[in-house]
Amino acid sequence: MATKKPRPTIEFRPSPPDSLIKKIISSVSEKRPSPLQLCVDVGCGSGQSTEQLATSFERVIGVDVSPDQLELRPGAEILLRIFLTGTQAHREGSAYSIPVDNNSVDLVSVCAAVHWFDMKPFYAEVDRVLQPGGILACYSYHGCSPVYQGQSFRKEFIEIWDRLNEYWSEGHNHLRTDYSELPQLYSEDFLLRGFSVEQDVSLDAVIGYISSWSALSKKREKEGDEAADRFVQDSRNRLLSAMGTQESNPPMKRRYDYFLRFWRKPIS
């Protein structure tokens, strides 16, 4: 039987909270002259955070290794044309080969991706491109919290996550610790929590998010479609049982709690 491709992730991934983006911008502005010139959004995927950052910089470049992810961004070709007049663009590149000049960047942003990286070469590349006073900002979330009739089912959700522990990458352990155990880059080092975004969805959307996990894709590749599909159905049943509802697809909220780790490059 042919292995199914992982489901597209764009519809199941949130955009970062505005409060988090504002905190990053205000932190960059403390030591960089206005107007801010260049931001590079590494691992931009389909560009959710790239768009949010674009209003605060003369140029924002979203970089990703996956042409498929770049193509998921509606209007990517239009953005490339706009970039010629100085707004934003999406480029193919990598965390270890950022397509910009030395000492040219005010902000390197990484949303929900740094836990995939080899940190030593990534940090070396960040240090190459950042201007003195510039910031590397890494932010993400550890899954979501399904909320039904005002009650959070975070515990049940994390139990579902943990059932795939053998398939999560080693880097995903950084999500459990809110990036607190990432290696230190510079001495100015900050870890902030308390940024949340909530969406009105249904149980189908929560299950769709689970179905898009890389760990489930690995399980599918190793154990086959039947085992992966059984995991998804069992996850649905566990959540429905915990919620105590007879509805098959009840309306609910899906909350993502973000954390932010950032470092500032020394000025002298």
C-alpha positions as CSV (number, residue, x, y, z in Angstrom):
1,M,0.0,0.0,0.0
2,A,1.3,3.4,-0.9
3,T,2.3,5.7,2.0
4,K,0.1,8.8,2.3
5,K,1.8,12.1,2.2
6,P,1.5,14.3,5.3
7,R,-1.5,16.5,5.3
8,P,-0.9,20.2,4.3
9,T,-0.2,22.1,7.5
10,I,-1.2,25.7,6.7
11,E,-4.9,25.4,7.8
12,F,-3.9,23.8,11.1
13,R,-1.1,26.3,12.1
14,P,-1.9,29.5,14.0
15,S,-0.5,33.0,13.4
16,P,1.5,34.3,16.4
17,P,-0.3,36.6,18.8
18,D,0.0,40.3,17.9
19,S,1.3,40.9,21.5
20,L,4.3,38.6,20.8
21,I,5.1,40.3,17.5
22,K,4.8,43.7,19.2
23,K,7.2,42.7,22.0
24,I,9.8,41.5,19.4
25,I,9.5,44.7,17.4
26,S,9.8,46.9,20.5
27,S,12.9,45.0,21.7
28,V,14.6,45.4,18.3
29,S,13.8,49.1,18.3
30,E,15.5,49.6,21.7
31,K,19.0,49.4,20.1
32,R,18.4,49.7,16.3
33,P,17.7,53.0,14.6
34,S,14.3,53.7,13.1
35,P,13.1,52.9,10.6
36,L,14.0,49.2,10.9
37,Q,15.6,48.0,7.7
38,L,15.7,44.3,7.3
39,C,14.1,41.2,9.0
40,V,14.7,37.6,7.9
41,D,12.0,35.1,8.9
42,V,13.9,31.8,8.8
43,G,11.8,28.6,8.4
44,C,8.9,30.8,7.3
45,G,6.9,27.9,6.0
46,S,3.7,29.4,4.5
47,G,4.4,32.9,5.8
48,Q,2.1,33.5,8.7
49,S,4.6,35.4,10.8
50,T,6.3,36.9,7.8
51,E,3.2,38.9,7.0
52,Q,2.9,40.1,10.6
53,L,6.5,41.4,10.6
54,A,6.2,43.1,7.3
55,T,4.6,46.2,8.5
56,S,7.5,47.1,10.8
57,F,10.5,46.8,8.5
58,E,11.5,48.3,5.2
59,R,12.1,44.8,3.9
60,V,11.1,41.3,5.3
61,I,12.5,38.2,3.7
62,G,10.9,34.8,4.4
63,V,13.3,31.9,4.0
64,D,12.5,28.3,3.8
65,V,14.2,25.1,2.5
66,S,10.9,23.8,1.1
67,P,9.6,25.2,-2.2
68,D,6.3,23.4,-1.4
69,Q,5.9,25.5,1.7
70,L,6.7,28.7,-0.2
71,E,4.1,27.8,-2.7
72,L,1.5,27.4,0.0
73,R,1.7,31.1,0.7
74,P,-1.1,32.6,-1.4
75,G,0.2,35.2,-3.8
76,A,3.9,34.3,-3.2
77,E,4.8,35.4,-6.8
78,I,3.1,38.8,-6.2
79,L,5.2,39.2,-3.0
80,L,8.4,38.5,-4.9
81,R,7.5,41.3,-7.3
82,I,6.6,43.7,-4.5
83,F,10.0,43.0,-2.9
84,L,11.7,44.7,-5.9
85,T,10.1,47.9,-4.6
86,G,11.1,47.1,-1.0
87,T,8.4,45.3,1.0
88,Q,8.6,41.5,1.6
89,A,9.6,38.3,-0.3
90,H,9.8,34.6,0.2
91,R,13.1,32.9,-0.9
92,E,14.4,29.4,-0.9
93,G,17.3,29.1,1.5
94,S,18.2,27.4,4.8
95,A,19.0,28.1,8.4
96,Y,22.7,27.6,7.6
97,S,22.7,29.7,4.4
98,I,20.6,32.8,4.8
99,P,20.6,34.7,1.5
100,V,21.6,38.2,2.8
101,D,24.9,40.1,3.3
102,N,27.0,40.2,6.5
103,N,25.9,42.5,9.2
104,S,22.8,43.5,7.3
105,V,19.8,42.3,9.4
106,D,18.0,43.9,12.3
107,L,16.0,40.8,13.3
108,V,16.3,37.1,12.6
109,S,12.9,35.6,13.4
110,V,12.2,31.9,13.8
111,C,8.6,30.8,14.4
112,A,7.9,27.2,15.4
113,A,11.0,25.9,13.6
114,V,14.3,26.4,15.6
115,H,13.8,23.0,17.3
116,W,14.5,21.4,13.9
117,F,17.9,23.1,13.5
118,D,21.4,22.1,14.2
119,M,22.1,25.0,16.5
120,K,25.9,25.4,16.1
121,P,25.9,26.2,12.4
122,F,22.6,28.1,12.7
123,Y,24.0,30.4,15.4
124,A,27.2,31.0,13.3
125,E,25.0,32.1,10.4
126,V,22.9,34.3,12.6
127,D,26.0,35.9,14.0
128,R,27.2,36.6,10.5
129,V,24.0,38.3,9.3
130,L,22.9,40.3,12.4
131,Q,24.0,43.9,12.8
132,P,25.3,44.9,16.2
133,G,22.3,45.4,18.5
134,G,20.2,43.1,16.3
135,I,18.1,40.3,17.7
136,L,17.5,36.6,17.1
137,A,13.9,35.8,18.2
138,C,12.8,32.2,18.5
139,Y,9.2,31.5,19.4
140,S,6.8,28.6,19.4
141,Y,4.1,26.6,21.3
142,H,3.9,23.1,22.6
143,G,0.8,21.8,20.8
144,C,-2.6,23.3,21.6
145,S,-5.1,23.3,24.4
146,P,-8.6,22.2,23.3
147,V,-11.2,24.2,25.3
148,Y,-14.8,22.9,25.4
149,Q,-17.6,24.7,27.3
150,G,-15.0,26.7,29.2
151,Q,-12.9,23.7,30.3
152,S,-9.4,23.0,29.1
153,F,-8.5,19.5,27.9
154,R,-4.8,20.2,27.8
155,K,-3.9,17.1,29.9
156,E,-5.7,14.8,27.5
157,F,-4.0,16.6,24.5
158,I,-0.5,16.2,26.0
159,E,-1.2,12.5,26.6
160,I,-2.0,12.1,22.9
161,W,1.2,13.9,22.1
162,D,3.2,11.7,24.4
163,R,1.9,8.5,22.8
164,L,4.0,9.4,19.8
165,N,7.2,10.0,21.8
166,E,9.3,7.5,19.8
167,Y,8.5,9.5,16.7
168,W,9.1,13.0,17.8
169,S,12.6,14.4,16.9
170,E,15.0,15.1,19.7
171,G,14.7,18.8,19.1
172,H,11.0,18.6,19.9
173,N,12.0,18.2,23.6
174,H,12.8,22.0,23.5
175,L,9.1,22.6,23.1
176,R,8.5,20.9,26.5
177,T,10.8,23.4,28.2
178,D,9.6,26.5,26.4
179,Y,13.0,26.8,24.6
180,S,14.6,27.4,28.0
181,E,17.3,24.8,27.3
182,L,18.3,26.1,23.9
183,P,22.1,27.0,24.0
184,Q,22.8,30.6,24.8
185,L,23.8,32.7,21.9
186,Y,24.6,36.1,23.4
187,S,24.8,37.4,27.0
188,E,21.6,39.5,26.6
189,D,19.2,36.6,26.8
190,F,15.5,36.7,27.5
191,L,12.7,34.1,28.0
192,L,9.1,35.3,28.0
193,R,5.8,33.5,28.3
194,G,2.2,34.4,28.4
195,F,1.4,35.1,24.8
196,S,-1.8,33.3,23.7
197,V,-4.0,33.1,20.7
198,E,-7.4,31.4,20.6
199,Q,-9.5,30.2,17.7
200,D,-13.1,29.2,17.4
201,V,-13.0,25.8,15.7
202,S,-14.6,22.3,16.0
203,L,-13.1,19.0,17.1
204,D,-12.4,18.2,13.5
205,A,-9.9,21.1,13.4
206,V,-8.1,19.8,16.5
207,I,-8.0,16.3,15.0
208,G,-6.8,17.9,11.7
209,Y,-3.9,19.5,13.6
210,I,-3.0,16.2,15.2
211,S,-3.1,14.5,11.8
212,S,-0.6,17.0,10.4
213,W,2.1,16.2,13.0
214,S,5.5,15.1,11.7
215,A,5.6,12.4,14.4
216,L,2.3,10.9,13.0
217,S,3.8,11.0,9.5
218,K,6.8,9.0,10.8
219,K,4.4,6.5,12.4
220,R,2.6,6.1,9.1
221,E,5.8,5.5,7.3
222,K,6.9,2.8,9.7
223,E,3.7,1.2,10.8
224,G,1.4,1.9,7.8
225,D,-1.8,3.7,7.1
226,E,-4.0,1.5,9.3
227,A,-2.0,2.1,12.4
228,A,-1.8,5.9,11.8
229,D,-5.5,6.2,11.0
230,R,-6.3,4.1,14.1
231,F,-4.2,6.6,16.2
232,V,-6.2,9.5,14.8
233,Q,-9.5,7.9,15.5
234,D,-8.4,6.9,19.0
235,S,-7.3,10.5,19.7
236,R,-10.8,11.7,18.7
237,N,-12.5,9.1,20.9
238,R,-10.2,10.0,23.9
239,L,-11.1,13.7,23.6
240,L,-14.8,13.1,23.1
241,S,-14.9,10.8,26.2
242,A,-13.1,13.4,28.3
243,M,-15.5,16.1,27.2
244,G,-18.5,13.9,27.9
245,T,-20.4,14.9,24.8
246,Q,-22.4,12.8,22.4
247,E,-21.7,15.2,19.5
248,S,-19.2,13.8,16.9
249,N,-17.8,17.2,16.0
250,P,-18.6,19.7,18.8
251,P,-17.7,23.4,18.5
252,M,-14.8,24.4,20.7
253,K,-11.9,26.7,21.1
254,R,-8.3,25.9,20.3
255,R,-5.7,27.9,22.3
256,Y,-2.0,28.1,21.6
257,D,0.2,29.4,24.4
258,Y,3.4,30.8,22.9
259,F,6.8,31.4,24.5
260,L,9.6,33.6,23.3
261,R,13.4,33.3,23.7
262,F,15.5,36.1,22.2
263,W,19.1,37.3,22.3
264,R,20.7,40.6,21.3
265,K,24.0,40.8,19.5
266,P,26.5,43.0,21.4
267,I,27.0,46.5,20.1
268,S,30.7,46.6,20.9
